Amino acid sequence: MPIFSKPLAVAASLAYLAVVAAIGYWSIRRTRTARDFFIAGQRIGLFVTALAAMSASFSGFLFLGGPGLTYRIGVAALFINLPVSVTAAMTCWVLAKRLRLLSEIRDVYTIPDAMACRFGSRATSGLAALAVIVGVVGYLGSQILALGRLVESIFGTRAWLGEWSLAAAMAAGLAVVLFYSIAGGMVAGVYTDLFQGTLMMLTAGAVFYQAIRVGGGVQRIFAEISQSADFGSGFLEPFGTVPVLTAMGFFFVFGVGTLGQPHVLHKFYMLRDPKQLKWMPVVLAGSQIICILVWVGIGLAVPALVASGRMAPLQQPDDAVPMFLLHFTPDLLAGLVVAGILAAIMSTGDSFLSIGSAAMVRDLPKALGRPIRDELYWGRWAVGAIAAGAAVFAYLYDDLIALLGTFAFGTFAAALAPALAVGLNWKRVTARAASASIVTGMGLNLTLEFVARQDVLPNLPRIPLASGALPSAAALAASFAVLFLVTWLDRSPQHIDEDVAAVMNA
């Protein structure tokens, strides 16, 4: 049942598109310099910054990928959400203040810029920029894939496009993202984040209530899932249907790894007044917890509906959210949530395009000693190149949104979290240690991920891992170990500039 049969849902979705177009047009007039394009001119207040960080954290990964992953592996998927209670405060206390203060004393727009200030090494900042580009291609790919899955399910394109349906849906969504990303950069993205974050917080509670109501209450949902031959009691056990190491790996990567997510950390550069950071954990964590209700509600209700025969088994687990919205929610609520998810995907896509283009036209050229003069002009061209690469990668990856997102999140985490979180708080860490950590984390995560995908690369040798171990968790642990080991072994003298040392002491 495509969305065309629901006039109110269509109206809400069209209203969303009108708002996005207006934001894109408005942002063109406010984007005049590279500072505007990459960090929104550093004019953003507390509430907008917090919602932008929340939107960048969740987006299509949470709203579409989360319930789909729950449908496949059970409640073990919720281990991804458990760290939310501490990650907001941890990120703000460990990194946010130092990153924002660095942008006060230096011309800092990006995470590789911060690395260059702290370690005084072009090699370290260049490796960080490379890690950002690799992670952006993967994470942006998950957003484009989520966009394609949503458009495909909501508008029923499978019936008339067949095997080309997903590719066409991804291309259509990507065209809209490119419009306001190229035009307005981070200005467009951050205000779309505000719109999306507000909309999703307003509708999350209603979706959760509707999911529990349609499912017949929590007890009935649990009873129907546990008695189902397709799901069974293992679905509701603490570690779901996956090995313990998989669930704990989710918790480790999405807990500690949040300290290496440039699309979230980048938002702190935009904050107008660093003094407002003391309130950031409350606003950020509160908004995240509210939005998680969508994942929990639909993630439990859909398996129960399938188990009871009230919903047909899903052809694709990522269809859980669009099928629930089309068949079991009031038209207006369905339209608002679809609009919110579209905004989430597109605003996050814009964030990734902005930091990816900055890495390509600002960070890498500077690390190579060949800075580009007109960063704004070439940054807009880089947006198109990154988007095309991410779309192709997502289409070829051909798996769940959440699994692609986990791979990309893990790439950022393993490559950047140790060098950033430890390096900006411990002066003993050297540039060699940071560089070794980045290479280890990025290289090991990519190697383990692609070796594990025997369906894509069947001739690669297997690398033994404990049963259920996540490649990204192993890579993140190795990255931390290498950072501390090289720091302990490296006795070469290092120099930290006085202003940077003052920031680290703040």
C-alpha angles and dihedrals in degrees: 000000000000122000092256088081090062110067095185091051090049091050092051092049093048090049088054092052089051091052092048091049090050091050090050093050093045093048092055089068092049096048108082105132139037087254089059093045097049105031104014092251091291090271101122125121130223100267095046092046092050093049091046090053091047092049092049090050096051117019118127090342091068104028097046108010097047099060089041092055090047090053089055104041107016130233091335084087088070090069084081088065100042095083091058089091090068109019096080093054093040093052093047095046098041103039118357098077095046094047092049093047091049088058088055095056101032140033092263121160103149145034092256087053088057090049090052091051094048101042102024089221127127089197092057094047091045092052089048090052090050090051090050092052093048093047093045092054090053098041095042086049089058089053093049090047090050090049091051093047091050095048091044094051099038098045096036096233093155091074095060105023101041115187091001092059098096094044092050093047092049091049093050093050093044091055091059092047091050092051098065096026092060092039103044109011115192093350089065093042098050095051091046085052088055092050093046096043093050093046094049094048090051093050102034094080092047092050092049092050091047092049093052092043094049090046090055097248133307096287094052092046091053093044095051093047094047093049094048120107090212096054109013131179092303089072090067098041115111093258095036115208096325132085118274091249091060094055093044089047089057090052094048097045096043092041106045093019092065086079090070102048107116094189089062099036090048089067092066090066089063097058111117098211120031089204089072091067091089089072096043099090092056095049095040098046093042093053091046094052092050093051093048087069088079091058095045096044100046093033090062101031098054096056088048092050091049092046092052094047095245091116128036116244110272118257088208123020090224087066091073096098101041092045092049092048094048097046108027110031133071113267096246093049090047091052093048093049092047088050091049093050091048089051091047093053095044097044091049090046088055091051092053092047090051097050092040093052090046090054091050101045102026114023103037096043090049091049089051092048093247107105118189118236104210101044094165093056096045092039089064091051090049090055091064094047094050093046092052092048093048093049093052092046093050093049093050093044088064101186142103119315091235093052093051089046091050090053092051094042088050092051091055092043098049095042102041113017099077096044092045103039097040098029096055092048104038119054093198092073110103132210090248091055092048092048092048090049093051093048092047096047097044096040096045094046092051092045096048093044096052095039088053091055097077090163090066101033105023096166098060116105117251119252111213116240130168112270110282096005113151114233090223092052091051091047093048092050091048091049092055091046092051092048093055094040095051091043090054093047098041109087097167115127117258133195126214116190115244096243092050091047089052090054091050090051094048 
